[in-house]
């Protein structure tokens, strides 16, 4: 949180940052001294989004920063500044063109992120001064995003199923929540056969981690996160390019863990259950084979058409267990399909929902907090694409059509009819550096769903 600091009584003001655009540049110029206007012209500043110019005072010291922005994208407005401005304290000037300075401040903090587990930060970020109440509101969102990024960025050697479990146990200790897990063959004894089948070939035992928090008659909420800590594809082995970044296949778990932390920190009035099936999809003599039939926790038999469609297998047992609690809402996050990326690209998580009003509220919440989602259909006629000649259905099929939809339809079979459910097929990754979105792990849909839950369950 060093990139955002609290404004304290008697504290001197930070260096002013004024946001502007081409339409308002003339007005911004009129607020400057003659020397500063001359300096502006010499630097060729035209207020294009992402550009900025440092303006000196009469003594030659930095007095003001003018930054070009797109007013329709406040989250990106300041995101490129923290590691490019001189090391100092700054504050937003009141004359700026942004309608929502709060989103700009959040973007500043997200742009200051650096992953430092294996090498030190290149530099300390510049600091933005905020009022205490604004800092208190933004700090949890920044921390949750940092947690997602750190978890996803960490290579599998240091972020296997056991380490995911340790992260949940640490979260439970912080918020006095109850945590238990089922490890290895305990999964079979407890009737989680698909989680065991996917993870049994790894030297790191598969597990299901459960965190429980809340009490009383509050609504039940279950959050499920796909925790495939590395995905080789199993015996349907991925090629080198497809396997290279599969450390991120636990991105759904990272989102679920961070969301649970936000809920508990905000003390939303819910009875929360967090479920993370955590496995490595590896290759060994006891690996799950194509053509095997597994009877899931729900009693439905599934033919394994493709061992690389493993995420839906570990999720289906977790969803069946979630449904047994008769919750008021189930939400799952998963880096589930490449098809969702082909359809929507890397920035838009695909949202599936079995309730139209719930889906509309989620989309609206995402728009409000600049964390967009895009709804995809649960087109049930496509269930035929998962037909099996010897089991209730298969985990995949011969057609590559509608891959994100058929994956969601597979999961839907494990959610009882009438039980509200949201499924987010998210990329959890940035392929390249952009302001506020550094290359590597990324939180996508996290703030949207938290905003939705705050609306549904406002703190008392």
C-alpha positions as CSV (number, residue, x, y, z in Angstrom):
1,X,0.0,0.0,0.0
2,X,3.0,2.3,-0.1
3,X,1.7,3.9,-3.3
4,X,-1.3,5.3,-1.5
5,X,-0.8,7.3,1.7
6,X,-3.2,9.0,4.1
7,X,-3.6,12.8,4.2
8,X,-2.9,13.7,7.8
9,X,-3.8,17.0,9.7
10,X,-1.1,19.6,9.2
11,X,0.6,17.6,6.4
12,X,2.0,19.7,3.6
13,X,0.3,19.3,0.3
14,X,1.7,17.0,-2.3
15,X,2.7,18.0,-5.8
16,X,-0.5,18.6,-7.8
17,X,-1.5,16.3,-10.6
18,X,-4.0,17.8,-13.0
19,X,-5.8,15.6,-15.5
20,X,-6.7,17.0,-18.8
21,X,-7.6,16.1,-22.4
22,X,-7.4,17.8,-25.8
23,X,-10.8,19.5,-25.2
24,X,-9.7,21.0,-21.9
25,X,-6.0,21.6,-22.6
26,X,-6.6,25.3,-23.3
27,X,-8.2,25.8,-19.9
28,X,-5.4,23.9,-18.2
29,X,-2.9,26.2,-19.9
30,X,-4.6,29.3,-18.6
31,X,-4.0,28.1,-15.0
32,X,-0.2,28.0,-15.6
33,X,2.4,30.7,-15.3
34,X,4.0,32.1,-18.4
35,X,7.2,30.0,-17.8
36,X,5.1,26.9,-17.4
37,X,3.1,27.6,-20.6
38,X,6.4,28.0,-22.4
39,X,7.7,24.8,-21.0
40,X,4.5,23.0,-22.0
41,X,5.0,24.1,-25.6
42,X,8.6,23.2,-25.7
43,X,7.7,19.6,-24.6
44,X,5.0,19.3,-27.3
45,X,2.4,18.3,-24.8
46,X,-1.0,17.6,-26.5
47,X,-2.8,15.8,-23.7
48,X,-2.9,12.4,-25.4
49,X,-3.9,9.7,-23.0
50,X,-1.0,8.4,-21.0
51,X,1.3,11.4,-21.7
52,X,2.4,13.7,-19.0
53,X,4.7,16.7,-18.5
54,X,6.5,17.9,-15.3
55,X,6.1,21.7,-14.7
56,X,8.6,23.6,-12.6
57,X,8.0,26.6,-10.3
58,X,10.0,29.8,-10.4
59,X,12.9,28.2,-8.5
60,X,13.0,25.2,-10.9
61,X,11.5,22.7,-8.6
62,X,8.7,20.3,-9.6
63,X,5.5,22.1,-8.9
64,X,2.8,20.4,-11.0
65,X,2.2,17.5,-13.3
66,X,-0.1,17.7,-16.2
67,X,-1.3,14.3,-17.5
68,X,-3.4,13.5,-20.5
69,X,-6.3,11.1,-19.9
70,X,-9.3,9.6,-21.5
71,X,-12.2,10.7,-19.2
72,X,-14.1,7.5,-20.2
73,X,-11.3,5.3,-18.8
74,X,-10.5,6.7,-15.3
75,X,-8.9,3.5,-14.1
76,X,-6.1,3.9,-16.6
77,X,-5.7,7.7,-16.1
78,X,-2.9,7.6,-13.5
79,X,-1.9,4.0,-13.8
80,X,1.3,4.7,-15.7
81,X,2.6,7.4,-13.3
82,X,3.8,5.7,-10.0
83,X,6.9,4.2,-11.4
84,X,7.6,7.0,-13.9
85,X,7.2,10.2,-11.8
86,X,10.0,11.4,-9.5
87,X,9.9,9.8,-6.1
88,X,7.7,12.2,-4.1
89,X,4.2,12.7,-2.7
90,X,1.4,13.8,-5.1
91,X,-2.3,14.6,-4.9
92,X,-5.0,15.1,-7.5
93,X,-5.8,18.7,-8.3
94,X,-9.5,19.6,-8.1
95,X,-9.4,21.1,-11.6
96,X,-9.1,17.7,-13.4
97,X,-11.5,16.3,-16.0
98,X,-12.2,12.9,-14.4
99,X,-15.7,12.4,-13.0
100,X,-14.5,9.6,-10.7
101,X,-11.1,10.4,-9.1
102,X,-11.5,7.4,-6.8
103,X,-11.1,5.0,-9.8
104,X,-8.1,7.0,-10.9
105,X,-6.5,6.5,-7.4
106,X,-7.2,2.8,-7.6
107,X,-5.5,2.7,-11.0
108,X,-2.5,4.5,-9.5
109,X,-2.2,1.8,-6.9
110,X,-2.6,-1.0,-9.4
111,X,0.0,0.6,-11.6
112,X,2.5,0.6,-8.8
113,X,2.5,-3.3,-8.4
114,X,5.8,-5.1,-8.8
115,X,6.3,-8.8,-8.2
116,X,9.3,-9.0,-5.9
117,X,9.5,-12.7,-4.7
118,X,12.6,-13.5,-6.8
119,X,14.2,-10.1,-7.5
120,X,13.9,-6.6,-5.8
121,X,11.6,-3.9,-7.1
122,X,13.2,-1.7,-9.7
123,X,12.3,1.4,-7.7
124,X,9.9,2.6,-5.0
125,X,6.7,4.0,-6.5
126,X,5.7,7.6,-6.1
127,X,2.9,8.1,-3.5
128,X,-0.6,9.5,-4.0
129,X,-2.1,11.3,-1.0
130,X,-5.8,10.4,-0.2
131,X,-8.3,11.2,2.5
132,X,-8.4,8.7,5.3
133,X,-11.9,7.4,4.4
134,X,-11.0,7.0,0.7
135,X,-7.8,5.2,1.6
136,X,-9.7,2.8,3.9
137,X,-12.1,2.0,1.1
138,X,-9.5,1.4,-1.6
139,X,-6.9,-0.4,0.5
140,X,-8.7,-3.8,0.6
141,X,-9.3,-3.8,-3.1
142,X,-5.6,-3.0,-3.8
143,X,-4.5,-5.8,-1.4
144,X,-6.9,-8.3,-2.9
145,X,-5.6,-7.6,-6.4
146,X,-2.0,-7.8,-5.2
147,X,-2.8,-11.2,-3.6
148,X,-4.3,-12.5,-6.9
149,X,-1.3,-11.3,-8.9
150,X,1.2,-12.7,-6.4
151,X,-0.5,-16.1,-6.2
152,X,-0.7,-16.5,-10.0
153,X,2.8,-15.2,-10.7
154,X,4.4,-17.6,-8.3
155,X,5.8,-20.7,-10.2
156,X,4.3,-24.1,-9.3
157,X,7.4,-25.2,-7.4
158,X,6.5,-22.6,-4.8
159,X,2.7,-22.6,-5.3
160,X,1.5,-26.2,-5.4
161,X,-1.7,-27.6,-3.8
162,X,-0.1,-27.5,-0.3
163,X,0.9,-23.9,-0.7
164,X,-2.6,-22.9,-1.9
165,X,-3.9,-24.7,1.3
166,X,-1.4,-22.7,3.4
167,X,-2.7,-19.4,1.9
168,X,-6.2,-20.3,2.8
169,X,-5.2,-21.4,6.3
170,X,-3.4,-18.1,6.8
171,X,-6.6,-16.3,5.6
172,X,-8.6,-18.3,8.1
173,X,-6.3,-17.4,10.9
174,X,-6.6,-13.7,10.1
175,X,-10.4,-13.7,10.2
176,X,-10.9,-16.4,12.8
177,X,-12.5,-18.7,10.2
178,X,-12.6,-22.5,10.3
179,X,-10.4,-24.4,7.8
180,X,-10.2,-28.0,7.0
181,X,-9.0,-30.1,4.1
182,X,-9.1,-33.5,2.6
183,X,-5.7,-34.7,1.2
184,X,-4.8,-37.6,-1.1
185,X,-6.8,-40.8,-0.5
186,X,-9.0,-38.9,2.1
187,X,-10.7,-37.5,-1.0
188,X,-11.9,-40.9,-2.0
189,X,-13.1,-41.7,1.6
190,X,-15.0,-38.4,1.6
191,X,-16.5,-39.0,-1.9
192,X,-14.6,-36.5,-4.0
193,X,-13.6,-38.9,-6.7
194,X,-13.0,-36.5,-9.6
195,X,-10.6,-34.3,-7.6
196,X,-8.6,-37.4,-6.7
197,X,-8.6,-38.7,-10.3
198,X,-7.2,-35.5,-11.7
199,X,-4.5,-35.1,-9.1
200,X,-3.5,-38.6,-8.3
201,X,-0.6,-38.8,-10.8
202,X,1.4,-35.9,-9.2
203,X,3.9,-36.4,-6.4
204,X,2.0,-33.6,-4.7
205,X,-1.2,-35.0,-3.3
206,X,-4.5,-33.5,-4.5
207,X,-6.7,-31.8,-1.9
208,X,-9.9,-29.9,-1.3
209,X,-9.6,-27.0,1.1
210,X,-12.7,-25.6,2.8
211,X,-13.0,-22.3,4.8
212,X,-16.1,-21.5,6.7
213,X,-17.0,-18.1,8.2
214,X,-20.0,-16.4,9.6
215,X,-22.9,-17.6,11.8
216,X,-26.5,-17.1,12.6
217,X,-29.3,-16.9,10.0
218,X,-27.4,-14.9,7.4
219,X,-27.7,-16.0,3.8
220,X,-25.4,-18.8,2.7
221,X,-22.8,-18.0,0.1
222,X,-20.4,-20.5,-1.4
223,X,-17.3,-19.4,-3.5
224,X,-15.5,-22.1,-5.5
225,X,-12.1,-21.6,-7.2
226,X,-10.3,-23.9,-9.7
227,X,-6.9,-24.7,-8.2
228,X,-5.0,-26.5,-10.9
229,X,-1.5,-25.5,-9.8
230,X,0.0,-26.8,-13.1
231,X,-1.7,-28.4,-16.1
232,X,0.4,-30.6,-18.4
233,X,-2.8,-31.7,-20.0
234,X,-2.4,-35.1,-18.5
235,X,-2.1,-38.0,-21.0
236,X,-3.7,-35.6,-23.6
237,X,-0.4,-33.8,-23.2
238,X,-0.2,-30.1,-24.2
239,X,2.4,-28.8,-26.6
240,X,5.2,-26.6,-25.3
241,X,3.4,-23.3,-26.1
242,X,0.2,-24.5,-24.5
243,X,2.0,-25.7,-21.4
244,X,4.4,-22.7,-20.9
245,X,2.1,-20.6,-18.7
246,X,0.1,-23.3,-17.0
247,X,1.3,-22.1,-13.6
248,X,-1.6,-19.7,-13.9
249,X,-4.3,-22.4,-14.1
250,X,-5.0,-21.9,-10.4
251,X,-6.1,-18.3,-11.2
252,X,-9.7,-19.2,-10.3
253,X,-8.5,-20.3,-6.8
254,X,-6.6,-17.0,-6.4
255,X,-9.7,-15.0,-7.2
256,X,-11.8,-17.1,-4.8
257,X,-9.3,-16.7,-2.0
258,X,-9.0,-12.9,-2.5
259,X,-12.8,-12.5,-2.7
260,X,-13.3,-14.5,0.5
261,X,-10.8,-12.1,2.2
262,X,-12.7,-9.0,1.0
263,X,-16.0,-10.5,2.2
264,X,-14.6,-11.2,5.7
265,X,-12.7,-7.9,6.0
266,X,-15.9,-6.0,5.1
267,X,-17.9,-8.2,7.5
268,X,-20.6,-8.8,4.9
269,X,-23.6,-10.5,6.6
270,X,-23.2,-13.9,5.0
271,X,-22.4,-17.4,6.0
272,X,-19.4,-17.9,3.8
273,X,-17.9,-21.2,2.5
274,X,-14.8,-21.1,0.3
275,X,-13.9,-24.3,-1.6
276,X,-10.7,-24.8,-3.5
277,X,-10.0,-28.1,-5.1
278,X,-6.2,-28.0,-5.6
279,X,-4.3,-30.4,-7.8
280,X,-1.5,-30.8,-10.4
281,X,-2.6,-32.4,-13.6
282,X,0.5,-34.5,-14.2
283,X,1.7,-37.6,-16.2
284,X,2.6,-40.8,-14.5
285,X,1.7,-44.5,-14.6
286,X,-1.4,-43.9,-12.5
287,X,-2.6,-40.9,-14.5
288,X,-6.2,-40.6,-15.4
289,X,-6.7,-42.0,-18.9
290,X,-9.0,-41.0,-21.8
291,X,-12.0,-43.3,-21.9
292,X,-12.2,-43.8,-18.2
293,X,-15.6,-43.4,-16.5
294,X,-15.8,-41.7,-13.1
295,X,-18.8,-41.6,-10.9
296,X,-18.9,-38.1,-9.4
297,X,-19.9,-37.0,-6.0
298,X,-23.3,-36.2,-7.4
299,X,-23.8,-39.8,-8.6
300,X,-23.5,-38.8,-12.3
301,X,-21.2,-40.9,-14.4
302,X,-18.7,-39.0,-16.6
303,X,-16.6,-40.4,-19.4
304,X,-13.2,-38.8,-19.7
305,X,-13.0,-37.8,-23.3
306,X,-10.0,-35.5,-22.8
307,X,-7.7,-35.4,-19.7
308,X,-6.9,-31.8,-20.6
309,X,-10.5,-30.9,-19.7
310,X,-9.6,-31.4,-16.1
311,X,-10.8,-28.1,-14.5
312,X,-14.4,-29.0,-14.9
313,X,-13.8,-32.4,-13.3
314,X,-12.3,-31.0,-10.1
315,X,-15.0,-28.2,-10.0
316,X,-17.9,-30.6,-10.4
317,X,-17.3,-32.4,-7.1
318,X,-16.8,-29.1,-5.4
319,X,-20.0,-27.7,-6.8
320,X,-21.9,-30.8,-5.8
321,X,-20.6,-30.4,-2.3
322,X,-21.4,-26.7,-2.3
323,X,-25.0,-27.5,-3.4
324,X,-25.4,-29.8,-0.4
325,X,-25.2,-26.8,1.8
326,X,-28.4,-25.3,0.1
327,X,-26.7,-21.9,-0.3
328,X,-28.5,-18.8,-1.5
329,X,-25.8,-18.3,-4.1
330,X,-22.9,-20.2,-5.6
331,X,-20.1,-18.4,-7.4
332,X,-17.2,-20.1,-9.1
333,X,-14.0,-18.7,-10.7
334,X,-12.0,-20.7,-13.2
335,X,-9.4,-20.3,-15.9
336,X,-11.5,-22.9,-17.7
337,X,-11.3,-22.6,-21.5
338,X,-9.3,-21.1,-24.2
339,X,-12.5,-20.8,-26.1
340,X,-13.6,-18.0,-23.8
341,X,-10.4,-16.1,-24.8
342,X,-11.1,-16.7,-28.5
343,X,-14.6,-15.4,-28.1
344,X,-13.9,-12.4,-25.8
345,X,-10.2,-11.8,-25.8
346,X,-7.9,-11.6,-22.8
347,X,-9.6,-8.7,-20.9
348,X,-13.2,-9.8,-20.6
349,X,-14.2,-12.7,-18.3
350,X,-17.0,-14.7,-19.6
351,X,-20.0,-14.7,-17.2
352,X,-22.5,-17.5,-17.2
353,X,-25.6,-17.4,-14.9
354,X,-28.7,-19.4,-14.4
355,X,-30.6,-16.3,-13.2
356,X,-31.2,-13.3,-15.5
357,X,-31.7,-10.7,-12.8
358,X,-28.5,-11.9,-11.0
359,X,-26.6,-11.8,-14.3
360,X,-27.8,-8.2,-15.0
361,X,-26.8,-7.1,-11.5
362,X,-23.3,-8.6,-11.9
363,X,-22.8,-6.9,-15.3
364,X,-24.0,-3.5,-13.9
365,X,-21.7,-3.9,-10.9
366,X,-18.8,-4.6,-13.1
367,X,-19.4,-1.5,-15.2
368,X,-19.7,0.7,-12.2
369,X,-16.3,-0.3,-10.8
370,X,-14.5,-0.5,-14.2
371,X,-14.2,-4.3,-14.0
372,X,-16.2,-5.4,-16.9
373,X,-17.8,-8.8,-17.5
374,X,-19.6,-10.2,-20.6
375,X,-22.5,-12.6,-20.4
376,X,-22.4,-15.8,-22.4
377,X,-25.4,-18.1,-22.9
378,X,-26.1,-21.4,-21.2
379,X,-27.4,-22.7,-24.6
380,X,-28.8,-26.0,-23.4
381,X,-29.2,-27.6,-26.8
382,X,-25.4,-27.8,-26.9
383,X,-25.5,-30.4,-24.1
384,X,-25.6,-32.9,-26.9
385,X,-22.0,-32.0,-27.7
386,X,-21.1,-33.8,-24.4
387,X,-23.0,-37.0,-25.1
388,X,-21.5,-40.3,-24.1
389,X,-22.4,-43.7,-25.4
390,X,-21.7,-45.4,-22.0
391,X,-21.9,-42.7,-19.3
392,X,-24.3,-40.0,-18.3
393,X,-22.2,-37.6,-20.3
394,X,-18.5,-36.8,-21.2
395,X,-16.2,-34.1,-19.9
396,X,-15.5,-32.9,-23.5
397,X,-16.4,-34.0,-27.0
398,X,-15.1,-34.1,-30.6
399,X,-16.4,-30.7,-31.6
400,X,-14.4,-27.5,-30.9
401,X,-17.5,-25.4,-31.3
402,X,-18.8,-23.4,-28.3
403,X,-16.1,-24.6,-26.0
404,X,-16.8,-22.1,-23.2
405,X,-20.5,-22.8,-23.4
406,X,-20.2,-26.6,-23.2
407,X,-17.8,-26.3,-20.3
408,X,-20.3,-24.1,-18.4
409,X,-23.1,-26.5,-19.3
410,X,-21.1,-29.4,-17.9
411,X,-20.7,-27.5,-14.6
412,X,-24.4,-26.5,-14.6
413,X,-25.4,-30.2,-14.3
414,X,-24.0,-30.1,-10.7
415,X,-26.0,-27.1,-9.6
416,X,-29.6,-28.0,-8.7
417,X,-32.3,-26.2,-10.7
418,X,-33.5,-23.0,-9.0
419,X,-30.2,-22.5,-7.0
420,X,-28.6,-19.2,-8.1
421,X,-25.2,-19.7,-9.7
422,X,-22.6,-17.5,-11.3
423,X,-19.6,-19.0,-13.3
424,X,-16.7,-16.8,-14.4
425,X,-14.4,-18.1,-17.0
426,X,-11.5,-15.7,-16.5
427,X,-8.0,-15.4,-18.1
428,X,-6.3,-14.2,-14.9
429,X,-3.4,-13.0,-16.9
430,X,-1.9,-10.0,-18.8
431,X,0.1,-11.0,-21.9
432,X,1.9,-7.7,-22.0
433,X,2.6,-4.6,-19.9
434,X,0.0,-1.9,-20.0
435,X,-0.7,1.0,-17.6
436,X,-2.1,-0.5,-14.4
437,X,-2.0,-4.0,-15.9
438,X,1.6,-5.4,-15.6
439,X,2.5,-8.5,-17.5
440,X,1.6,-11.6,-15.5
441,X,-1.2,-12.6,-13.1
442,X,-4.2,-10.4,-13.0
443,X,-7.5,-10.0,-11.1
444,X,-10.4,-10.0,-13.6
445,X,-13.9,-9.9,-12.3
446,X,-12.9,-9.8,-8.6
447,X,-14.0,-6.2,-8.0
448,X,-17.2,-6.7,-10.0
449,X,-18.3,-9.6,-8.0
450,X,-17.4,-8.0,-4.7
451,X,-19.4,-4.9,-5.7
452,X,-22.3,-7.2,-6.5
453,X,-22.1,-8.9,-3.1
454,X,-21.9,-5.5,-1.3
455,X,-25.1,-4.5,-3.0
456,X,-26.8,-7.8,-2.1
457,X,-25.5,-7.9,1.5
458,X,-24.6,-4.4,2.7
459,X,-22.6,-4.4,6.0
460,X,-24.8,-3.7,9.0
